[in-house]
Amino acid sequence: MSIRLKLLLSYTGMLVISLVMFVVTALLFTVVSTGDIRNFRDFYKLHYQLNPLTEQEESIFLELKYLAKNDPDKLQDQKLMREYDYELRSEKAGLYVRRESNHAYESITHVLPEFYQGLPPYDLNNNQIRSTFYIGERFYAYAKFDFKYTDGAKGSLFVFRERSPFVGLTRRLLPVLTLILVGVLVVANVLLYRWITRSVVKPLNKLRSFTERIEDGNLQFKLDLHSKDEIGKLNEAFEKMRQRLQESVSLRLQYEENRKELISNISHDLRTPITNIKGYIEGIRDGVADTPEKMETYVNIIYAKAVDMDKLVDELFLYSKLDIKQEPFTMDHVDIAAFLDDFTEELQFDLEKKDVTLEWERQAHGNVEVVADLEKIKRTLLNIIENAIKYANKPLKVIRISLQADSDWATVEIKDNGIGIPAEAVPHIFERFYRTELSRNSSTGGSGLGLAIARQIIEGHGGSIWATSEPGTGTSLFFTLKRTTNQGGAGQRDSHTDH
């Protein structure tokens, strides 16, 4: 349930309860003031049978009762009866005197034609002198006394009052009922406040405490608020933000560790050629190169070391740009098979000078069009081939390039017959500055960034790169490029990343 709906229901509930309480209170005051409700008359009939008259009315009734006992004929005195009736009318009551079946006196303002039909019969023993009766829809309470006139005629004296069955008791219970109504309003407010507090305020307080924990740098917790309202959605967004922050902090720490490692590796790889350069320069200063031939040798070595350092800096700069996604790619639709034809033909002569045989095997037929930056792909191939030459140990060095293709991906394989790579090292060869030698010496040449750059380039193309190797037999490196004829090859690429 949404917070908006909760607030709407709470305010609506309070409005309805207040209106009901107002109506009930108004009804009670109306009953008290007018006595207009008669629906509860049966319930309170017994009350008026016991207490039909007010104190003033009861006093007048006792005077008339005294006359009926001691001088009953005076009850036929119309003037005297009118005086008593006048006093009763001031109390909103009435007087009626009966003689046999005739009317000795009747109140002008209260007696109705059918009034006499509701009167009780004579009871000279006066066993019940107070009671109630109905005439149509009217309810009366009375006090009566039966007697005999001096001539022996039966007579009855009635002091009566029309009543509402709810009025008297309501007057008595009004303070209690008012307190009950106030109590209902207070309880309703407390319950609604508790509901809103439990469903809105408490979750917000928890979120506030979580933000304070994040402010203190603590991200090792999980929000456990479960609701389907706006608070629940806020909690989900907050939890996602916490997870992203935690991932960001972890990534930052990892980058910091990588930066330290990178600086350490760069320092190590630069220290060796710098030391060599310093050593040869000192040799020249000390006069060790005392012949032109030695001088030329020293200068050539210094130049070679400087070239290696320049190449290391260039490759490091390229790797850094690739790693932070700042190196631009110029993508185009190209025929990778035609590109490999030209590439192998151009490279073959250079490799022959190094006693390396380059073989090109095209297993895919026709055009194999891919989306690629050919300059970057060429850099990838050169890095892989240079790495293969560096670890070649056979008298006959062979590097074979082959191309396979399916409807989604083109797969290029570069296979050599070198010393191979230990199984435990294969997963790490694409990491920067990684060398299989524990000493990390650079006697084999290279910066240790070639395969790391190759991986960055291929992954920048949306492909994948992996290797398989058998120590003593050789190594095969594979990379994939997306074909232009079908863009739905994610499944095959994912399978390659397992290598």
ABEGO torsion letter per residue (X at the ends): XBAAAAAAAAAAAAAAAAAAAAAAAAAAAAAAAAGABAAAAAAAAAAAAABABBAAAAAAAAAAAAAAAABAAAAABAAAAAAAAAAAAAAGBBBBBBBEABBABBBAAABBAAAAAABBBBBAAGABABBBBBBEABBBBBBBBBBBBAAGBBBBBBBBBBBBAAAAAAAAAAAAAAAAAAAAAAAAAAAAAAAAAAAAAAAAAAAAAAAAAAAAGBABBBBABBBABAAAAAAAAAAAAAAAAAAAAAAAAAAAAAAAAAAAAAAAAAAAAAAAAAAAAAAAAAGABABAAAAAAAAAAAAAAAAAAAAAAAAAAAAAAAAAGABBBBBBBBBAAAAAAAAAAAAAAAAAAAGBBBBBBBABBEBBBBBBBAAAAAAAAAAAAAAAAAABABABBBBBBBBBBBAABBBBBBBBABAEBBAAAAAAAABBGBBABAAGBAAAEEAGAAAAAAAAAAAAAGBBBBBBBBBGAEBBBBBBBBBAABAAAAAAAAAAAAX
